[in-house]
């Protein structure tokens, strides 16, 4: 992996983690967020 690729991967991971935290926080108020979390989880596995 090149340096630029590593930085890009780190940024994607950071954004993913941020969104995941937001979704978990909103889950109680917004049940459809479960579907979004499933979609994000599938994207996160690479």
N, CA and C atoms as an extended XYZ file, in Angstrom:
138
Properties=species:S:1:pos:R:3:atomname:S:1:resname:S:1:resid:I:1 pbc="F F F"
N         0.844       -1.197        0.000 N   UNK     1
C         0.000        0.000        0.000 CA  UNK     1
C         0.878        1.245        0.000 C   UNK     1
N         0.552        2.175       -0.880 N   UNK     2
C         1.302        3.417       -0.927 CA  UNK     2
C         0.896        4.352        0.190 C   UNK     2
N         1.692        5.392        0.409 N   UNK     3
C         1.421        6.351        1.481 CA  UNK     3
C         0.066        7.031        1.286 C   UNK     3
N        -0.207        7.465        0.045 N   UNK     4
C        -1.475        8.141       -0.241 CA  UNK     4
C        -2.660        7.217        0.025 C   UNK     4
N        -2.518        5.950       -0.346 N   UNK     5
C        -3.596        4.975       -0.125 CA  UNK     5
C        -3.857        4.779        1.359 C   UNK     5
N        -2.785        4.758        2.151 N   UNK     6
C        -2.938        4.568        3.590 CA  UNK     6
C        -3.675        5.757        4.208 C   UNK     6
N        -3.320        6.963        3.772 N   UNK     7
C        -3.991        8.162        4.284 CA  UNK     7
C        -5.465        8.126        3.910 C   UNK     7
N        -5.751        7.751        2.660 N   UNK     8
C        -7.131        7.677        2.189 CA  UNK     8
C        -7.915        6.646        3.001 C   UNK     8
N        -7.313        5.494        3.241 N   UNK     9
C        -7.975        4.441        4.015 CA  UNK     9
C        -8.244        4.920        5.441 C   UNK     9
N        -7.299        5.643        6.009 N   UNK    10
C        -7.473        6.162        7.374 CA  UNK    10
C        -8.618        7.163        7.431 C   UNK    10
N        -8.727        8.015        6.381 N   UNK    11
C        -9.809        8.997        6.334 CA  UNK    11
C       -11.158        8.298        6.220 C   UNK    11
N       -11.238        7.296        5.360 N   UNK    12
C       -12.484        6.543        5.188 CA  UNK    12
C       -12.875        5.876        6.500 C   UNK    12
N       -11.902        5.286        7.182 N   UNK    13
C       -12.169        4.627        8.460 CA  UNK    13
C       -12.665        5.628        9.489 C   UNK    13
N       -12.050        6.806        9.518 N   UNK    14
C       -12.439        7.854       10.453 CA  UNK    14
C       -13.872        8.304       10.199 C   UNK    14
N       -14.205        8.530        8.926 N   UNK    15
C       -15.562        8.940        8.555 CA  UNK    15
C       -16.556        7.833        8.913 C   UNK    15
N       -16.194        6.597        8.594 N   UNK    16
C       -17.052        5.448        8.898 CA  UNK    16
C       -17.328        5.362       10.403 C   UNK    16
N       -16.264        5.492       11.208 N   UNK    17
C       -16.428        5.406       12.662 CA  UNK    17
C       -17.305        6.535       13.185 C   UNK    17
N       -17.121        7.732       12.636 N   UNK    18
C       -17.920        8.883       13.051 CA  UNK    18
C       -19.398        8.648       12.742 C   UNK    18
N       -19.684        8.194       11.526 N   UNK    19
C       -21.068        7.926       11.126 CA  UNK    19
C       -21.666        6.813       11.975 C   UNK    19
N       -20.870        5.793       12.248 N   UNK    20
C       -21.337        4.664       13.046 CA  UNK    20
C       -21.729        5.128       14.450 C   UNK    20
N       -20.918        6.009       15.044 N   UNK    21
C       -21.227        6.537       16.372 CA  UNK    21
C       -22.511        7.363       16.342 C   UNK    21
N       -22.652        8.186       15.300 N   UNK    22
C       -23.852        9.015       15.165 CA  UNK    22
C       -25.080        8.124       15.028 C   UNK    22
N       -24.967        7.072       14.210 N   UNK    23
C       -26.098        6.173       13.993 CA  UNK    23
C       -26.480        5.441       15.271 C   UNK    23
N       -25.482        4.987       16.022 N   UNK    24
C       -25.764        4.293       17.274 CA  UNK    24
C       -26.466        5.230       18.248 C   UNK    24
N       -26.039        6.504       18.260 N   UNK    25
C       -26.651        7.481       19.153 CA  UNK    25
C       -28.101        7.754       18.760 C   UNK    25
N       -28.379        7.713       17.448 N   UNK    26
C       -29.726        8.017       16.946 CA  UNK    26
C       -30.638        6.793       16.886 C   UNK    26
N       -30.082        5.621       17.120 N   UNK    27
C       -30.818        4.377       16.921 CA  UNK    27
C       -32.115        4.324       17.729 C   UNK    27
N       -32.080        4.766       18.965 N   UNK    28
C       -33.263        4.706       19.830 CA  UNK    28
C       -34.397        5.578       19.290 C   UNK    28
N       -34.020        6.689       18.655 N   UNK    29
C       -35.029        7.614       18.136 CA  UNK    29
C       -35.447        7.284       16.717 C   UNK    29
N       -34.583        6.556       16.019 N   UNK    30
C       -34.796        6.349       14.589 CA  UNK    30
C       -34.555        4.885       14.209 C   UNK    30
N       -35.535        3.998       14.407 N   UNK    31
C       -35.361        2.575       14.101 CA  UNK    31
C       -34.847        2.276       12.687 C   UNK    31
N       -35.250        3.045       11.631 N   UNK    32
C       -34.724        2.745       10.295 CA  UNK    32
C       -33.203        2.872       10.202 C   UNK    32
N       -32.584        3.525       11.177 N   UNK    33
C       -31.125        3.647       11.183 CA  UNK    33
C       -30.464        2.266       11.208 C   UNK    33
N       -31.173        1.258       11.711 N   UNK    34
C       -30.634       -0.105       11.716 CA  UNK    34
C       -30.272       -0.544       10.306 C   UNK    34
N       -31.133       -0.214        9.344 N   UNK    35
C       -30.870       -0.583        7.952 CA  UNK    35
C       -29.624        0.150        7.434 C   UNK    35
N       -29.495        1.426        7.803 N   UNK    36
C       -28.313        2.193        7.398 CA  UNK    36
C       -27.057        1.585        8.005 C   UNK    36
N       -27.145        1.167        9.265 N   UNK    37
C       -25.988        0.565        9.933 CA  UNK    37
C       -25.581       -0.726        9.224 C   UNK    37
N       -26.564       -1.530        8.822 N   UNK    38
C       -26.255       -2.766        8.093 CA  UNK    38
C       -25.537       -2.443        6.791 C   UNK    38
N       -26.025       -1.428        6.084 N   UNK    39
C       -25.405       -1.030        4.814 CA  UNK    39
C       -23.979       -0.542        5.049 C   UNK    39
N       -23.787        0.284        6.073 N   UNK    40
C       -22.442        0.787        6.379 CA  UNK    40
C       -21.518       -0.349        6.795 C   UNK    40
N       -22.046       -1.289        7.554 N   UNK    41
C       -21.220       -2.413        7.999 CA  UNK    41
C       -20.728       -3.226        6.805 C   UNK    41
N       -21.607       -3.434        5.819 N   UNK    42
C       -21.199       -4.203        4.642 CA  UNK    42
C       -20.139       -3.442        3.848 C   UNK    42
N       -20.253       -2.096        3.794 N   UNK    43
C       -19.253       -1.277        3.099 CA  UNK    43
C       -17.936       -1.294        3.877 C   UNK    43
N       -18.037       -1.338        5.208 N   UNK    44
C       -16.847       -1.282        6.055 CA  UNK    44
C       -15.985       -2.535        6.001 C   UNK    44
N       -16.522       -3.638        5.492 N   UNK    45
C       -15.758       -4.894        5.450 CA  UNK    45
C       -14.999       -5.020        4.136 C   UNK    45
N       -13.804       -4.451        4.093 N   UNK    46
C       -12.979       -4.596        2.893 CA  UNK    46
C       -11.513       -4.627        3.271 C   UNK    46
